[in-house]
Amino acid sequence: MSDSTATQSALVVLGKAQVEAMFARQSNTSFTIDDSEFVPLLECVLTAFEAQGLDTAGVEALWDHAYRVYDRLCQEADPNYTFEENRDLMRKHLVGRRRLSERTRKASRRPNTEGT
């Protein structure tokens, strides 16, 4: 494994650990913040990895991990929604380029729920 590959792998592991830590703090405390505030904070963390040179595959791995953790927590709260619906719910709170488009949001079947 080259130094570059090892660095990229280490950044993905670090990023996934940060995602887990942020969600754990959010779900294991009596003081939670609304998804509309929490998700943009998470987005800032993940965007920083991209800005600092994590390759496209690594960035996508971090976002996929974040969507899956969010889905897992949403499933615990209400198992009636699919991964895609939970991912779209998370994406509607993003502020950057990954934000769910207005057209897609209108077509989404998931009601506007907060604090998942």
Residue, then its C-alpha position, 0 to 999 in steps of 0.5 A: m500500500s502506497d503512502s497516499t493510499a494509506t493516508q486516504s484510508a486513514l482519513v476515511v477511518l477517521g471520518k467514519a469515527q467522527v460521524e459515529a461520534m457526532f451521531a452518538r453524542q446527538s442520540n445519547t444526550s438529553f440536549t439534542i439539537d434539531d436535525s436542521e441544525f445538526v445535519p449542517l454541522l455534520e456536513c461541515v465536517l464531511t466537507a472539510f475532508e473533501a477540501q483537504g484532499l480526500d479522494t472522491a471514493g473516500v468522500e463518497a464512503l464518508w457520505d454513505h456512512a453518514y446516510r446509513v447511520y442516520d437511517r439506522l437511528c431513524q429506523e429505531a425511531d420509526p421503522n416504517y421508512t426506507f433507507e431512501e426516504n431517510r437519506d432524503l430526509m437528511r439531505k433536505h437539511l443540507v446546505g451545500r451541493r448535496r442538498l435535496s433539490e426542491r423538485t425531489r423534495k416535493a416528490s418525496r413521500r416522507p412527511n416533514t419530521e424534525g429531530t429524528 
